[in-house]
């Protein structure tokens, strides 16, 4: 156990109150997450715990206090800041120094990777034509891919964005849903729409869809097409068959970028069918020019409980494998 003292400057009572939270709730949140003890008098703070946790806590506290100049801290912002400055990343500062930092501008603000894994994912998408993002829910796989697609479109690197999803959800099939084709497909593509609306605004997205600049389609509609100068995202790829994902990857034409996202722990295919994503990760793992990013529970940027749920599932499944 070690102790480290830090001073947060300037000694502004309003900013200190914002930083600490009502009844020091923000400090308690940092303590609980990083397993440290924090004591303070005014702007003087003393952090006690194991070496790596103390370093991480001090780094997070400095960063959060700096942000109090412009924003009101919330439990969510503190959680995300700790995700971004995890203990492993604090200790491995060399990667942060040598690798370029990627941030994407959208109409409603700056989007950047939170943590080393998300930043690596963004860098790979920028520099590779075909990319895979694999990991649990809440790790930003789809959201960051959509951000990269919008950025490529705005910088005229591509002429259109194509968002694709296999229409497989809990055993349902397209024909069982009411409405025309667009209405049938919409429920499956809702997460992609949500990301677009958040980054561009509802009206602009609708206009771009009407003009064909943004296209949303079920995976089956990709057969026979060659997609040039497009940014293509295949979401929920764990629900593709081996034939479907091969078909999708061979649609990629000149000047195009493809991002395939999925979570191999949440497969909704019939049990007799192998997941195309699981298969293709083995087939293409040594192919030059294709990038792979594997996210873990620590990369989850949703509610802290989501991270704990993912970790609990992983531990339970590993225990079952060990017992068999």
N, C-alpha and C positions, 0 to 999 in steps of 0.2 A: 504493500500500500504506500502511495506517495501523496503529497499534497502540493498544489500549485496555486499561487496567488496571481490574480489578474486585476487590472484596473480598467474599467470601461469609461472611456472619455468621449465627449465631454460629460461632466457630472451634472446632467440635466435631469431634474426630478420627474418631469413629464415623460421623458424617454425611458428612464429607469422604471417608472411605474408601468409603462407599456411593455417593457422587456420582461419584467418579473411576473406580470399578470395579477389579477385579483387574488389576494391571499397567497401570492407566490405560486399560483397554479402552473405557470410556465416553467418555473424552476423545478417544480416537482415532476413535471412531464419529462424534462431532460434527465433528472436523476433516475427516474424509473426505467427509461429506455437505455441509458448508457451505464447503469449500475454504479453511480457515483453519489457523493454527498456534496451539496453546495451550501455554503454559509456566506452571508454577506452583511456588510455594514456600509450603507450608502452605495457608492460605486466601486467598492473594494469587495472582490469575491474570492473565496477560497474553495477549491475543488479537490476532493479527496477520493481516491479509489486506486485501481490498478493502473499502471503507467499508460497503456494504450487507451483506456477509457477516459482518463483525465485529459490526455492530449486531444482526443476527439471532442470531449465536452467543451474544452477551452476554445477550440476552433469554431465550434457551433455557436457558442455564446458571443464571440467576437463578431461573427457574421450576422447573427440575429440582432445584436445591438446596433450594428451599422444600418440595418434595414429599418430600424425604428424611426430614422430621420424622415422617411417618406411614407411608411405604411403602419397600420395598426396590426399588431401580431395576433394571430389566432392559433388554436390548437392544431389546425390543419397545416398552417404555414410552418410551425415548429416541427411537426412530423416530417414534412417534406424536406426541410433543411437538414434534419438528421439523416434522412435517406440519402441526400446529396453528399453529405460529409460522413459517410459510414467509417467505422474504425479502420477497416481494411484500406480504404482510400487515403485516410489521413497518414497511415504508415507508409503507403506506397506513393509518395509524392512525386517520384521520378516520372511516372506515367503522365501525370497531370502537366508536368513541365514540358515534356518532349512532344506530346501530341497536340495538334491544333484543336481549338475549342470551336464547336459548331453551335450556332444559334440561328433560328429561323424567324424572320419577321412576318407577321400576319397583320391583318387589319385591326385586330383586337389585342395586339401585344406581341411580345417576344416569346418564342417557344424554344426551350433548350433542354437537353438531356439532363436528368437528375441522377447524378452518380456516374461512375466510370463506365458501367455496362451500357447505359442509355447513350452516353456520348460516343462510345465505340460503335454502337448501332447506327447512329446518325452519320458518322464518318464513313462507315462501310457503304451505306446507301448512296452517299455522294460519289464514291469512287468505284462502285461495282454495278454491273448491269443486272445481275440477278442476286437477290438477297433473301435470306431466311431469318425470321425472328421467331424464336420458339421459347415458350415459357408460360407460367401461370397467369391467371386473370389479374389485371391491375398493374401490369408492368410497363404499359405504354407502347406495346408492340404496334398496334393498329393506329393509335393516335399520332405517334411520331411518324409513321409511314405516310399518313394523310398529310401531315405538316410538310414533309419532304416533297410530296406530290404537288401541293399548292405552290411551294417555293419554286419548283422546277417550271411550273406553268407560268408563274408571274415573271420569271427570268427568261421566258421564251426558250427554254431548253427542250420542252415538249409542247405538242399542240393540243393534247387532250389528256384527261385523267379517266381511267377506266377502273371502276371498283367492282370486284367480283366476289361472290360467295357461293359455296355449294348450298343448295336448298335442302338441307337435311337438318331437321330439328325434332328430336324425340319421336322418330318414326313417322312423322307427317310427310305428305307429298304435296307438291304444288297444286295438283288437281283437286284436292280436298278443300282449298281455300276459295272464298267467294271473290268476285270482281274480275276486272281485266288483268292482263299480264303484269302491268306495273303494280296494281294493288296486291296481286298474289306475291310478288317478289319483295315488296316494301318491308314486311316484318323481318325478313332475314337480313336486310341491309341497314336496318335502323341504326346500329352502332356507327356505321360509316357516315350516314347522314348526320348524326349528332355531332360527330367530329367536324364535318364540313360546316355545319351551321355555326358552331362555336368559333371557328376560325375566319369565316367569310361573311357570316350573316345570312339569314333566311332568304331574303329577296335576291341577293346576288347569286346564291347557290341555285335557286329555282330558275333564274335567267340562264345560267350556264348549262343547266340540264336541258332546258328548252332548246338551246342553240347546239346541243350535242358536244359541248366542250367538256362537260362532265357526263360520263355514261355509267349507269349502274345496271348490272345484269347478273343473272344466275350463271354459274359456271358452264352449264350445258350449252349456253348461247355462244361460247367461245370457239366451238368446234368449226374448223374450216377457215378461220380468220387468220390474217397475218397483221400484227399490230406494230406499225412503225411510228416513231416520234410520239410515243405515248408513255405515260407513267401508269403502270398497272399494279393494282394491289389485290392479291387473293387472300381474303380473310377467312378464319376458321378452317384452315387447310387440313386440320386433323380429320375433317369429315369428308375429305375427297377419297376416292378409290385410287389404286395405283395407276389405272388407265387414265383417270381424269387429270391427275397432277402432271403426268407425262404430256397429255394433250395441251394443258395450260402452258407449261414451260416451253413447248415447241411453237407457241404462238408468237413469242417475243421476236420482234423485227429490229431493223436498224434504228438507232437513235432512241431506243426504248429502255426503260428501267422497270424491272419487276421486283416487287416485294411480296414474299409469301409469309403469312403469319399464322400461328396456331399454337395450341396447347395439347400435347399428346396425352395428357392425363384426363381430358374431357372429350372423349370420342363418342359420337352418337350413332355411328354406323352399326348395322346389324353385326352380331358377334362373329359371323363367318367371314366377314370382309375385313381385309387388312387396311389400316389407315395408309393412304397415299403419302402423307407427310412422314410418318415413321419409316416407310420404305425408302423414300427419296433421300432422307438424311443419310442413309447408309450408302445408297447408290452414288450420290454426288459428293460425298465428303472430301474426296481428294481432287476434285475438278478445279483447275485454276480459273480464276475470274468470278467464282461464286462465293459469296460471303455467308457466314453462319454466325448468329448471335444467340447465345443461350442465356435466358433470364432465370433468376432464382427468386426464392421467397423474399430475400432482402431487397430486391428491386421493386417490390410492390409499392405503388405510390397512392393507393386508395386509403381508406380508413385503416388505422393500425390493426384492427381486428382481422381484416382481410389477410394481412401478412401472417398473423398467428394461425388463421384457418389453414392457409396453404402449407405452412410449416408442419402443422399437426397432421394433415393428410400425408405429407411426404414421410414423416416419421412412422406413421401407422402402416403405410404400404411397405416401407423398408423392413419393419418388424415382421410383417406377414411373410415377406420373401425369405427372411432369415429363418423363420419357423418351419417353412416348407421343406 
